[in-house]
Amino acid sequence: MATRQIAADSMLDVERTLWDRIVYAGRFLWRDRSGTVGLVMFLVVVFAAVFAPLIAPYDPLGQDLRAAKMPPAWSAEGSWAHPLGTDNLGRDLFSRLIYGARVSLTVGFVGVLIAAGLGMVFGAIAGYGGGRVDTFIMAVVNLVLSLPYLLFVVVIASMLGRSLINVILIFGITDAPIFARVTRGEVLRMRESGYVESAISAGAGTGRIIFDHIMPNLIGPLLTLATFEMSRMIFYEAGLGFLGLSVPPSVPSWGNMLDAGRKYLTSYPWIALWPGLAIMWTSLGMNLLGDWLRDVLDPRLRRSRK
Amino acid sequence: MQRYFLTRVGQSLLLLIGVLVLVFFLVRITGDPARLMMPREASAAAVEAFREEMGFNRPLLVQFGDYFLGVLQGDFGRSLHFKSPALDLVLQRLPATVHLAATAILFAMLVGVPLGLVGGFNPGSAVDSVGRLLALLGQSIPNFWLGLLLMLLFAVRLGLLPSFGRDEWRSVILPAFVLGLPTMGQLVRLTRSAVLEVRGEDFIRTAHSKGLEPGIIYTKHVLRNVAIPLVSVIGVQFGYMLGGSIIIETVFAWPGIGQLLEQAIGWRDYPLVMAIAVFTSLAVLTINLLTDVAYAVIDPRIRYGH
């Protein structure tokens, strides 16, 4: 078995182990500066979210009305006790920003996990099953994808009420169709391609074909899509928060901070400044990372890049 | 051509029925549409009376039949807040939204397409780098937040532009710029990669080797092929703007459909929310249909391929 595996590897270069793939990807990352920058930017946010209680100097919910509306430390009335200033209730903006990363990453990560899971299952059923099942699943997928997305998300969020679970579920379910479409497309393409056909003629069963031949090739396109979709969810979650429709107002999320900051925009503009910069930082990092992943994982695109 | 057209019209009609089913059941997603539409403090008797009045106590299928036939006859329901037909209210707001979306698309095209063309023809040049940076920023900056900052700068601090409303021609500048920014970024990327791809095609090399003038090759062979994917993306983006302008319209108090939606949600005026969702979806479906037809007219491969 082992010798056969090695021989197959060197001849066909199709079945590499996961570790080989990681090393291979890492080598490409090193060569691509913007990809490295994107990864570092993203990791900074992950670090802030994971170690929030250790980094944040204050309780993100702790109010101190005597220190309210304090500008950032480098302006004349600021103080290094609150490096980024405080909001209208005297809550430390730096601490809130750090804790906000938790909300955004949770929504983005769990949302994408749900969307990708649902999308992969339905996309694979449609692509592999074909026939009426395919027609029905793709009709629903096309319906959702042709709708004005943000409008429906806003309407659903307004009806379900403000909670973290609701926001995650809304994004997870409404975003599944795009994963289903990509999965189905890849499954169809692979079914037509030579290597799946030769695996079938070599006597491989359906399970083996799906898990050994189709799944590994799906990871690339889906991982790229997941990065962009996660960035988009973080973006839209902030938009919902801005409209007052995301997580409850007591939760320190970037969207809620923007919503609060907007009311004090003319007199205390820094309250709205920081959460917007945080969203931009995260999205920029994830978009750079996604671009790089797309180039590395999809060899067809690699040559077109200068 | 005729057959392709008829199939697409048939698909759009099916999608429209799908939208009606979806919107109808969405309002019932919480289980009790009467509770959803009444003020939180309403008494049980008042909710019961409202349920009777709206006919929510009838069998679901009867309610849906009623709703469906109503929409077919142009009856999108009555607004609870204004006590008038919901469709009229939406149509009153339509010109403002179209004005904003059309200006935004125009801006995105006028900036994005030339930048992408120059970048595609001279990859690695200074203009290309600027274009790619703008594309990345356009897709990463939360545009509603940028809207707030620009409003603060140009309207409040400098007093150059109006900060909200739609009272003079300059009012549209800031919201259209901000709304068009992500699309502008996408157009830069798309145009650039389309130019790069077409330039590498065999027929371009043939044209060069048979001694055709570069000017003619670029205008006749490259540009015509680049235009094809652009038509489709611009159509899709216009549809996205009609539905996605809700946050931007809220930021700038732009009296369009998005602002009406935000207000209707605040008033719990769900018949009006439903009308907005159905009307906007209908508009988006129509635009997608027209785009596909235009696509087929430009690109013979689509006509004969299917």
Chai-1 contact restraints between the chains, C-beta under 6 A:
chainA,res_idxA,chainB,res_idxB,connection_type,confidence,min_distance_angstrom,max_distance_angstrom,comment,restraint_id
A,L143,B,L15,contact,1.0,0.0,6.0,A-B,restraint_1
A,L143,B,G18,contact,1.0,0.0,6.0,A-B,restraint_2
A,S146,B,L15,contact,1.0,0.0,6.0,A-B,restraint_3
A,L147,B,S281,contact,1.0,0.0,6.0,A-B,restraint_4
A,P148,B,G243,contact,1.0,0.0,6.0,A-B,restraint_5
A,P148,B,T280,contact,1.0,0.0,6.0,A-B,restraint_6
A,P148,B,V284,contact,1.0,0.0,6.0,A-B,restraint_7
A,L150,B,G244,contact,1.0,0.0,6.0,A-B,restraint_8
A,L151,B,G243,contact,1.0,0.0,6.0,A-B,restraint_9
A,L151,B,T280,contact,1.0,0.0,6.0,A-B,restraint_10
A,V154,B,I246,contact,1.0,0.0,6.0,A-B,restraint_11
A,V155,B,V273,contact,1.0,0.0,6.0,A-B,restraint_12
A,V155,B,A277,contact,1.0,0.0,6.0,A-B,restraint_13
A,S158,B,I265,contact,1.0,0.0,6.0,A-B,restraint_14
A,M159,B,T30,contact,1.0,0.0,6.0,A-B,restraint_15
A,A238,B,P142,contact,1.0,0.0,6.0,A-B,restraint_16
A,G239,B,I247,contact,1.0,0.0,6.0,A-B,restraint_17
A,F242,B,F144,contact,1.0,0.0,6.0,A-B,restraint_18
A,L265,B,L148,contact,1.0,0.0,6.0,A-B,restraint_19
A,L265,B,L152,contact,1.0,0.0,6.0,A-B,restraint_20
A,T266,B,V156,contact,1.0,0.0,6.0,A-B,restraint_21
A,P269,B,L152,contact,1.0,0.0,6.0,A-B,restraint_22
A,A272,B,L148,contact,1.0,0.0,6.0,A-B,restraint_23
A,G276,B,P142,contact,1.0,0.0,6.0,A-B,restraint_24
A,G276,B,W145,contact,1.0,0.0,6.0,A-B,restraint_25
A,I279,B,P142,contact,1.0,0.0,6.0,A-B,restraint_26
A,M280,B,S140,contact,1.0,0.0,6.0,A-B,restraint_27
A,M280,B,I141,contact,1.0,0.0,6.0,A-B,restraint_28
A,S283,B,S140,contact,1.0,0.0,6.0,A-B,restraint_29
A,L284,B,S140,contact,1.0,0.0,6.0,A-B,restraint_30
A,N287,B,Q139,contact,1.0,0.0,6.0,A-B,restraint_31
A,N287,B,S140,contact,1.0,0.0,6.0,A-B,restraint_32
A,S304,B,L196,contact,1.0,0.0,6.0,A-B,restraint_33
A,K306,B,P123,contact,1.0,0.0,6.0,A-B,restraint_34
A,K306,B,G124,contact,1.0,0.0,6.0,A-B,restraint_35
